[in-house]
């Protein structure tokens, strides 16, 4: 057995307490500041200016779907203007908007929160992107109608050409 020095137990516990306090501090810092990861290293800046389409989509979602928004009074929780309507930069979002309203538009949610965008397809008629289910080629019933009309027209041209 090794001889025990006086105060050896307090030295060991002091080091483990410091180590665990440092880990807790880093974890809290990583949770509160999105620019610092768990290792304490700086990540790329996540904040960027919103595009015109993103701002319009946020405004549309807030006005039509947010349960806390009223046209006359604004945000009922804040007792004033909803800050999501005048948002110009990514970053802090209203928690209700982020958890309840934003998942309605998964493509916008992915772009704003920096996640991988869900698989989207381009409409064969209008070129708009949409989330396809199965072998879907068109984004709306109007595009389905137009696409079927184009296909039947091309099929009939080919048939007449053959003779």
Beta strands, then each sheet from edge to edge (+ up, - down):
strand 1: 69-70
strand 2: 74-75
strand 3: 121-122
strand 4: 129-130
sheet 1: 1+ 2-
sheet 2: 3+ 4-
end
